Amino acid sequence: MVRFILCSRWTVDIGISLYWDWRYTRIGKELHSANPALHPKKADVIRLLWQRD
């Protein structure tokens, strides 16, 4: 039973980590874009970084 709980916890942690990695990569690509129209607003970036899902 303890192994199942630890394994489940590990799986959840990996899933959350992958989601945050994907999210920050997406924000970085938008900020790195040469087209200024594609850049997110500063307030939007700050809100995304401080938001907890």
QUIURKA-V983514 format. One record per run of one state. SS is the DSSP state (H for helix, E for strand, L for the rest). FROM is the first residue (numbers start at 0). TO is the last residue. If there is no record, write none. Layout:
BEGIN
ss:SS from:FROM to:TO
ss:SS from:FROM to:TO
END
This chain:
BEGIN
ss:L from:0 to:0
ss:H from:1 to:31
ss:L from:32 to:34
ss:H from:35 to:37
ss:L from:38 to:40
ss:H from:41 to:49
ss:L from:50 to:52
END
